[in-house]
């Protein structure tokens, strides 16, 4: 998982550099696990324009799934306008790798869950040729629901849920503090599963962009 987390910057650039959508939803449970899903999709119109047959960009989903943490599975996503992959998290333990590579970090501080991090898409400028072929209309949405009420956040809070939204070129300051389960312990423990879930999902966009580049170089 550390190797997966260390590639986040590159994969996020690929995901947000085109007509793509990253939509991550996480629900933190009182039993110390998280459920949720991460959808990474590209517009069906863009996929066809890039020369792909329906479903072709996602043919390597099984290979990508081999790198996923336990409790995370991948399924194809098609909502009629976007095609891609949905990664589903089921009862994934909150405690993850103690790594600084992850752009999101969850910790337990006393009776609170604390999340901090920065998702900087402004660093991923596209060159003129890529921008012409792939308009920069990528969007990202992260929603986290905590066991207790949100006490402070940099996102849009509604009860126990905080949402952060942005587009290509934005810098998302992800920070929140919310009440945790009264029965949970008070020690600080890093939680990288949320970031790993996002990272695993965005990885599929690497396939699309790499194949598009290959076809441009080898018509």
Backbone torsions as a table, in degrees:
resi	resn	phi	psi	omega
1	UNK	NA	-28.8	178.7
2	UNK	-63.5	-41.8	178.9
3	UNK	-61.7	-39.8	179.4
4	UNK	-63.2	-44.9	-178.2
5	UNK	-66.0	-33.2	-176.1
6	UNK	-69.1	-16.0	-179.1
7	UNK	-98.3	9.5	-174.7
8	UNK	-56.3	-45.5	-176.5
9	UNK	-57.3	-45.9	-179.0
10	UNK	-65.3	-46.8	-176.4
11	UNK	-68.8	-36.6	178.1
12	UNK	-65.2	-35.9	177.4
13	UNK	-62.0	-43.5	179.4
14	UNK	-63.7	-40.5	-177.2
15	UNK	-68.7	-42.4	-174.3
16	UNK	-91.1	-2.3	-177.5
17	UNK	-83.5	-3.1	-177.2
18	UNK	-139.5	-162.0	-177.9
19	UNK	-78.1	67.5	-172.6
20	UNK	-125.7	166.5	179.8
21	UNK	-138.4	129.9	174.0
22	UNK	-117.0	117.2	-177.0
23	UNK	-128.6	108.2	-176.4
24	UNK	-114.1	130.4	178.3
25	UNK	-129.3	124.1	-179.5
26	UNK	-126.3	139.7	176.6
27	UNK	-123.3	114.5	179.6
28	UNK	-85.5	123.8	-177.8
29	UNK	-95.0	160.5	179.8
30	UNK	-68.7	-17.9	-179.2
31	UNK	-85.7	8.9	176.7
32	UNK	83.9	20.3	177.3
33	UNK	-124.6	170.0	178.9
34	UNK	-130.8	138.7	172.2
35	UNK	-115.5	160.4	177.6
36	UNK	160.2	-168.6	179.4
37	UNK	-152.2	154.5	175.8
38	UNK	-131.7	118.0	178.2
39	UNK	-104.4	125.8	174.0
40	UNK	-121.8	119.3	-174.9
41	UNK	-142.4	153.9	175.0
42	UNK	-118.3	150.7	-178.9
43	UNK	-60.5	137.7	179.7
44	UNK	-59.9	-35.9	179.4
45	UNK	-62.8	-42.1	179.4
46	UNK	-66.7	-38.6	179.7
47	UNK	-62.0	-42.9	179.1
48	UNK	-66.6	-42.2	179.8
49	UNK	-61.8	-29.9	179.7
50	UNK	-79.1	-4.8	175.7
51	UNK	95.0	17.2	-178.3
52	UNK	-94.6	143.1	170.6
53	UNK	-76.8	156.3	179.4
54	UNK	-52.3	128.1	178.2
55	UNK	83.7	-12.3	-175.2
56	UNK	-61.4	-43.0	-178.0
57	UNK	-61.1	-18.5	-174.2
58	UNK	-107.0	17.1	-177.6
59	UNK	-65.9	-22.9	-176.7
60	UNK	-98.8	20.9	-179.3
61	UNK	-59.2	-39.9	-178.8
62	UNK	-60.9	-40.2	179.4
63	UNK	-65.7	-40.5	178.7
64	UNK	-64.7	-35.9	-176.8
65	UNK	-63.4	-21.4	-179.0
66	UNK	-64.3	-23.0	-178.4
67	UNK	-93.1	0.8	-174.5
68	UNK	-79.2	148.7	175.4
69	UNK	-66.0	161.8	176.4
70	UNK	-60.5	137.3	179.9
71	UNK	94.4	-1.7	179.5
72	UNK	-116.4	127.9	178.9
73	UNK	-126.6	162.6	-177.6
74	UNK	-123.8	137.3	176.7
75	UNK	-136.6	152.1	177.9
76	UNK	-63.6	149.7	178.2
77	UNK	-125.1	131.0	176.7
78	UNK	-152.2	107.4	-179.0
79	UNK	-104.5	13.2	179.2
80	UNK	98.5	-28.8	178.5
81	UNK	-118.1	-27.0	179.3
82	UNK	-127.6	144.3	176.1
83	UNK	-123.7	146.1	-178.7
84	UNK	175.5	-139.3	-175.6
85	UNK	-134.8	141.2	172.5
86	UNK	-114.0	124.1	175.7
87	UNK	-99.5	126.3	-176.0
88	UNK	-108.5	127.9	177.9
89	UNK	-104.8	128.8	179.8
90	UNK	-129.8	114.4	176.5
91	UNK	49.9	46.5	177.9
92	UNK	-82.6	127.2	-179.7
93	UNK	-57.3	141.7	-178.6
94	UNK	-66.3	-35.1	-177.8
95	UNK	-73.8	130.8	-179.2
96	UNK	-130.4	-158.9	-179.3
97	UNK	-65.3	140.5	174.5
98	UNK	-85.5	78.0	-175.2
99	UNK	-129.4	146.5	177.0
100	UNK	-91.9	1.3	-177.3
101	UNK	-74.7	-24.7	-175.9
102	UNK	-75.1	136.7	178.5
103	UNK	-76.5	-13.8	176.3
104	UNK	-120.8	139.1	-178.6
105	UNK	-136.1	123.2	177.4
106	UNK	-106.8	133.9	176.5
107	UNK	-135.0	158.4	174.3
108	UNK	-104.9	119.8	178.8
109	UNK	-123.0	101.8	-178.3
110	UNK	62.0	-120.8	-179.2
111	UNK	-98.5	24.2	-177.6
112	UNK	-130.6	148.6	165.8
113	UNK	-96.5	134.1	-179.3
114	UNK	-125.2	130.5	176.0
115	UNK	-121.1	134.8	177.9
116	UNK	-139.5	151.4	176.7
117	UNK	162.8	169.8	178.7
118	UNK	-136.1	127.7	174.1
119	UNK	-111.4	104.3	-173.1
120	UNK	-103.7	102.2	178.6
121	UNK	-91.7	-6.6	-178.4
122	UNK	-71.5	-17.0	-179.0
123	UNK	-77.5	-14.5	-170.6
124	UNK	-99.8	66.3	179.9
125	UNK	-75.4	137.8	178.7
126	UNK	-92.9	148.2	175.0
127	UNK	-75.1	167.9	-173.0
128	UNK	-60.0	-41.2	-177.4
129	UNK	-66.4	-40.9	179.3
130	UNK	-69.4	-39.1	-178.8
131	UNK	-64.2	-36.4	179.2
132	UNK	-67.3	-41.9	-178.0
133	UNK	-76.0	-30.3	-175.3
134	UNK	-135.1	95.5	180.0
135	UNK	-56.5	140.0	-176.3
136	UNK	-81.7	85.6	-178.8
137	UNK	-125.9	31.6	179.8
138	UNK	-70.9	144.8	177.2
139	UNK	-130.8	153.1	177.5
140	UNK	-137.3	138.4	178.3
141	UNK	-138.3	129.9	177.7
142	UNK	-126.0	125.3	178.4
143	UNK	-125.1	128.9	-179.9
144	UNK	-126.9	126.0	175.8
145	UNK	-108.4	125.2	-176.9
146	UNK	-98.7	164.0	178.2
147	UNK	-65.5	-30.0	-178.9
148	UNK	-122.9	179.8	-178.0
149	UNK	-64.8	146.6	176.6
150	UNK	-76.4	128.9	-177.7
151	UNK	-97.9	-31.5	173.7
152	UNK	-161.2	150.5	-179.7
153	UNK	-166.0	162.9	174.9
154	UNK	-99.9	-1.1	178.5
155	UNK	-101.4	-164.2	176.8
156	UNK	-95.0	111.8	-175.4
157	UNK	-97.9	140.0	175.6
158	UNK	-143.2	98.3	-176.6
159	UNK	67.0	-115.2	-178.3
160	UNK	-96.9	3.4	-175.6
161	UNK	-114.6	139.1	175.0
162	UNK	-123.0	137.3	-179.0
163	UNK	-124.3	134.2	173.1
164	UNK	-119.1	133.4	179.9
165	UNK	-133.9	145.3	179.0
166	UNK	-161.5	179.8	179.5
167	UNK	-137.6	173.9	178.9
168	UNK	-53.2	130.3	-178.8
169	UNK	99.9	-13.6	-179.7
170	UNK	-85.0	157.0	171.4
171	UNK	-115.5	112.5	-179.1
172	UNK	-91.0	117.4	174.4
173	UNK	-91.4	101.9	-176.0
174	UNK	-96.6	109.4	-179.2
175	UNK	-149.5	132.6	178.9
176	UNK	-157.4	152.8	176.5
177	UNK	-136.8	124.1	-175.7
178	UNK	-140.6	156.4	179.3
179	UNK	-66.0	138.8	178.9
180	UNK	-105.6	178.7	178.2
181	UNK	-63.5	132.2	179.9
182	UNK	-58.4	-25.9	-177.0
183	UNK	-85.5	-7.9	-177.6
184	UNK	-75.2	155.5	179.8
185	UNK	-71.8	171.3	-175.5
186	UNK	-105.6	1.6	-177.2
187	UNK	-77.2	154.7	177.6
188	UNK	-82.7	129.7	179.3
189	UNK	-139.9	123.3	-179.2
190	UNK	-66.4	141.8	178.2
191	UNK	-125.8	111.9	-178.1
192	UNK	-106.6	2.7	-171.7
193	UNK	-64.6	-36.7	179.1
194	UNK	-60.5	-48.1	-180.0
195	UNK	-65.5	-37.7	-180.0
196	UNK	-66.2	-36.1	177.5
197	UNK	-63.6	-45.4	177.0
198	UNK	-61.2	-46.3	-177.1
199	UNK	-60.7	-45.5	-179.5
200	UNK	-61.1	-38.5	-179.7
201	UNK	-67.8	-44.7	-177.0
202	UNK	-66.1	-21.2	-177.8
203	UNK	-57.5	-31.7	-177.0
204	UNK	-64.3	-27.0	179.3
205	UNK	-67.3	-23.0	177.6
206	UNK	-62.0	-35.9	179.3
207	UNK	-63.2	-48.5	-179.1
208	UNK	-60.2	-48.9	-175.7
209	UNK	-69.3	-37.1	179.5
210	UNK	-66.1	-41.2	-179.8
211	UNK	-69.8	-37.4	177.3
212	UNK	-60.9	-44.0	179.3
213	UNK	-62.7	-40.7	-179.2
214	UNK	-62.7	-41.1	-178.0
215	UNK	-70.1	-32.1	177.6
216	UNK	-68.9	-35.3	-179.5
217	UNK	-81.2	-24.1	-177.4
218	UNK	-131.0	73.0	-178.4
219	UNK	-63.9	NA	NA
